[in-house]
């Protein structure tokens, strides 16, 4: 499935600028960015997927362009989609990247 290559380049650039080691994998019908072997960020079609702290999940859903990540008919708490309205500006994209990186040390590995 296709995903937004420009958004992928912007995420790569931000992670490299922050000197964050990451791995890319095709998953969830798009592209995922793993940090410390944990799903952290991704792209599905034109939407950013961010894995954030479940403690701030409901607050995050009030931000522009943010919605629940729902693949199975049941939203995954702690995972959100952010559309272009919420990622067009670099500051907005970096806000979501920062939230995902902040939660990453507490997140469970994809291998567990």
FENWOJO-V122858 format. One record per backbone hydrogen bond with DSSP energy under -0.5 kcal/mol. NH is the residue of the N-H (numbers start at 1). CO is the residue of the C=O. Records with the same first field share a line. If there is no record, write none. Layout:
NH->CO / CO
This chain:
4->45
5->3
8->4
9->5
10->6
11->7
12->8
13->9
14->10
15->11
16->12
17->13
18->14
19->16
20->15
21->19
23->34
25->32
27->25 / 30
30->27
31->43
32->25
33->41
34->23 / 32
35->38
38->35
40->33
41->33
42->49
43->31
44->47
45->2
47->44
48->82
49->42
50->80
51->40
52->50 / 78
56->53
57->54
60->56
61->57
62->59
63->60
66->63
67->81
69->79
70->68
76->69
77->75
79->76
80->50
81->67
82->48
83->65
86->83
87->84
88->84
93->89
94->90
95->91
96->92
97->93
98->94
99->95
100->96
101->97
102->98
103->99
104->100
105->101
106->103
107->103 / 104
110->37
112->109
